[in-house]
């Protein structure tokens, strides 16, 4: 029994026994005994070696001699029992001492057994095996105790987890109940509801991100309607993912009730989201639950963990499903609310259509056909009051003229479920027979099956059709005696019937045989129309058939059998069916060649007369312009002569004044010297002379006389400059070209206009900025060019009349080289030098719509009496025609105006 237990517990080749004895014979004896039993043996001949061997390589059992020279066995045992590595090793003492006290001492200090010498091998082995068995059993007991303790700890941990899960589940359920009762979710504002859901979910599961995503209408993208980030405590929207770019994820979402991904990198379901979405946001785990509406997936609730991976527990997954179900419920409520609103709108529209329809509408029970409701159009058409109709049938009201017709109508309605455009005759209250088109179908009204019937009164149309039939009969009688060709176009088959006269008009002599007619189909007819008239024909025909124009009448050229074109007039009338679609079109074709020829002759005559009238108007306008210009030139010539004469007459007295100023100055110097000499000789003059001196203030006069003389000299010089400018400006004797200095002409003109440039009253001074370039003398008509400068500068001054300071006129001159236009033979001329004069003001500018008219004769923007409208026109003629130059105007509103004069320095006519 003991051996069985030992074999179960022990494995001898693996058991090490330390034998300690200072007697070599005993040590050898014990070793041999134990080695025969296949134990591993360690030997120590003294106590210290034993302690070192046991600590360095702990044995399974120690045989320890008590009496040793260096250190007895008791000391060795006590030392080993204090060491944590060796305290549990069983020790069997070996001793020749047989006293009981020794044995008790050995057991007290920790010995497991005691063997007395001399040794008996069997006793030694039995005691060793017994101790090893006890040790093995103790080890097993320790292991079992350790396992039992671990199991207890595991159970306690499991119980703690269960309690924690229960608390968590209870907390989640409480949050779900509280969330489900929250009024925000039922106020119809999905945005606020989604924000509440994502916030509660993120804080309950302690995750960073929770989002609600919905598919777009085309189901090509999924779009984030709300994303809550807990660390930032903020909501956002706008993210979008394309389904086509992430098939793995969306397939998993559509197939599984929930997608729980603990590690987005290793899970294949999130593989195609890594680069486009997850990695950029540092998302490591996600718990995504589909949102379903009506059995279809419409979106997803996304719960996302960042930075560290997370295992989603079943409780967390159940909570996510519950939140998704709540979100789906909100979507369903919203969808129902939307459907309810749409239903109410539809009912309102139906009610309005029912009451406002011009056609009679009724709702009757099924199958007895008693009226539940009728609209006002029904009552107006048939002449009844509502109370007389409700609860009655068409037979009770005696509405039906042909009962069999209505019985057949009801049978077809029950068999087909709906019926359209059933023609029948009803009788009104006052006995009038009317024709109706009835359309009916079954409807469900508050759980009761009813019939809604819509009628259309076609009595008038039937009358018109009858009138048309009679008209067609009369038309056939007219065909025989009418000189116009008749045509009948079937719009469905495109076939065209033409009368014999029609064929005669287009030159078909063999028109009695139907097979020999030229036109049988509409495309054949179109092919014979002149190409220039085809588009007009098609457009007019389409407009008429679409009822955009009330009448069909058109003139065009139609090709005859011999290839010539003939003018014809085509009139027509279309016939429409009940649906308003054209079915046929009939009309006439009239030969209008003679009328067209007469119209053409009349048109040519009118055109000739109009051309003559235009020529007369042009000649009259040219004559008027020439006359006006002649008068203006004559006026300018007379003005020049007068100015020259005035300048001459003024010049003589001015020269007289200027010449005598020197004498007056000398005389006054002599008189002053004489008076001063008298004052020195007679320092005390008589009282009469002293009174005169004080009266005339001789001291002031003697000091101021030089200023008076100087002022008179300046005035005389100024008059001479003005006279010289007037003489140069008039140049009445210079009718031929003359070489002049452009700058001198401009300066003389400015002198004449100096009175308008100075400040006057509330108007500030006009500043003239001169930027003169190097221009040689040019050959020109001097007086005419002065007139141009006068006109342009006067216009600039007028433009600045109401402008506040600064008021500026800038004159810039330069010489440029440019090519003139080709000569009469078409040869391009060599580049020539041009004098360019730019006269610009900073006035209000000229609008773009009138700038092209400023050089037209008699055109002016000035008030009546301020201008004739000829200044710029004459200036343009002088520069362009007289000097072969150019006059341009560049202006923009609020940016001023600039006139550019270009005059060739070497004129092509020289």
Secondary structure, DSSP 8 states (H G I E B T S, - for coil): -HHHHHHHH--GGG-EEEEE-S-HHHHHHHHHHHHHTT-EEEEESSHHHHHHHHHHS--SEEEEES--SSS-HHHHHHHHHTSTTTTTSEEEEEES---HHHHHHHHHTT-SEEEESS--HHHHHHHHHHHHHHHHHHHHHHHHHHHHHHHHHHHHHHHHHHHHHHHHHHHHHHHHHHHHH-GGGGSS-HHHHHHHHHHHHHHHHT-SEEEEEEE-TTSSEEEEEEEEETTTTEEE---EEEGGG-HHHHHHHHHSS-EEES-TTT-GGGGGGIIIIIGGGTEEEEEEEEEEETTEEEEEEEEEEESS-----HHHHHHHHHHHHHHHHHHHHHHHHHHHHHHHHHHHHHHHHHHH-SS-EEEEETTT--EEEE-HHHHHHHT--HHHHTT--TTTTT-BS-HHHHHHHHHHHHHHSEEEEEEEEEE-TTS-EEEEEEEEEEEEETTEEEEEEEEEE-HHHHHHHHHHHHHHHHHHHHHTT-SSEEEEEETTT-BEEE-HHHHHHTT-S--SSGGG-S--BHHHHHHTB-HHHHHHHHHHHHHHHTTSSS-EEEEEEEE-TTS-EEEEEEEEEEEE-TTS-EEEEEEEEEE-HHHHHHHHHHHHHHHHHHHHHHHHHHHHHHHHHHHHHHHHHHHHHHHHHHHHHHHHHHHHHHHHHHHHHHHHHHHHHHHHHHHHHHHHH-SS--HHHHHHHHHHTHHHHHHHHHHHHHHHHHHHHHHHHHHHHHHHHH-TT--S-EEE-HHHHHHHHHHHTHHHHS-BTTB--EEEEEE------EEE-HHHHHHHHHHHHHHHHHHTTT--S-EEEEEEEEEEEE-----TTS-----EEEEEEEEEE-S----HHHHTTTTSTT---S-TTS--S-HHHHHHHIIIIITS-EEEEEE-TTS-EEEEEEEESS-TT-
